[in-house]
Amino acid sequence: MAGMRVLLLGGSGTIGRAVASELVARGHDVICPLRPGASAPPGVDARVARVEDPASLRRDGLAGARVDAVVSCLASRTGVPAEAEAIDHHATVDALHAARDAGARRAVLLSAICVQKPHLAFQHAKLRTEAAWRAAGLDWSIVRPTAYFKSLSGQIDRLRAGKPFLLFGDGRLTACKPISDRDLARFMADCLSDSDKRNRILPIGGPGPAITPREQGHMLFEALGRTPRFRSVSPRILSGAARLLDAGAVALPRLRTKAELARIGHYYATESMLVWDPAIGRYDADATPETGRDTLRDHYARLAATGTSDARGDHAVF
């Protein structure tokens, strides 16, 4: 396939940088609008623009350029309502329309597998964006990945310091098929050329089997050469905190943001990142597609060997 000119959104984030690298390696010409001061991925045509401002994106980001496709890795940093509405919905949809007006006929959206059971503001924002993607008149692909390696690595410094691995409940409440940045980037780049991925919602995980948080902890202790130690925390702490903060927000509205963060924490503590089967009312690991070669065990081994933490959980930023 001949190289395309691709508008890439969210290229300064963890997944966005991996996608940029993969697109460039495949011979695509990548236009990457970046907020002022953001670091540009190597090999892209970086342009300073504010993607949350439609006029800036068109004037400074596209600057009259024609494009063949748009790939969005945009996501809000926190998922709180105002930010989710601004980034996960408005900025992403406005950018889609700008790319369409610039000639794009292919559109690839990075969404999230958790929108299957939407209870949170950012999930509803992403679902409205998915609907806009499908209705835009372009060939579209919507990618719903499971958990990222980075989001499952945040406790490594605790364990290095001799502290126990924190679990919600017994550590078997949830499971996922973690996927690496590199494998997800390859999958998203494939969406530009693979006709089987067009006009489809695509849940995707890394190589199986599904892994629980307790199993993640054992892998991390093994990588560090430490004896496993766990500490259990009830997820009710998070739901209780959300209720208290909501009550306090009557007098102090700023507490609503903290209440939503507590709800987000509770969701991830109690819901698996796997395909949800509404017919049987449970998550189905066997129905969750797998891709790639990178494993979480190998990722933990690299972190342990290099002494790094890889602890930031954000996968794409604006």
FENDAMO-V900942 format. One line per field, one symbol per residue. ss: DSSP state (@ for helix, = for strand, . for the rest). psi: psi as a letter, one per 40 degrees, with the letter a starting at -180 (. if undefined). A space follows every 50 residues. Layout:
# FENDAMO-V900942
ss=???
psi=???
This chain:
# FENDAMO-V900942
ss=....=====....@@@@@@@@@@@@...======..........====.. ...@@@@@@@@@......====........@@@@@@@@@@@@@@@@@@@@ @....=====..@@@@@...@@@@@@@@@@@@@@....=======..=.@ @@...@@@@@....====......==..=.@@@@@@@@@@....@@@..= =====.....==@@@@@@@@@@@@.....====..@@@@@@@@@@@@@.. ....@@@@@@@@@@@@@@@@..=.===....===.....=.....@@@@@ @@@@@@............
psi=hiiihhhhifeeiddddddddddddeeihhhghiiheihhiieighhhih dehdddddddddfeiiidihhhfiiiddeiddddddddcddddddddddd deeheihhhhbideedgheiddddddddddddddeeeihihhhgiaiidd eeeeedddddeeiihhihbeeediiigiiiddddddddddddehdeeifi hgihiahaiihidddddddddddefihhhihhhheddddddddddddded dgdeedddddddddddddeehigihhhddefiihddehiiiadhiddddd dddddeeidfeheheii.
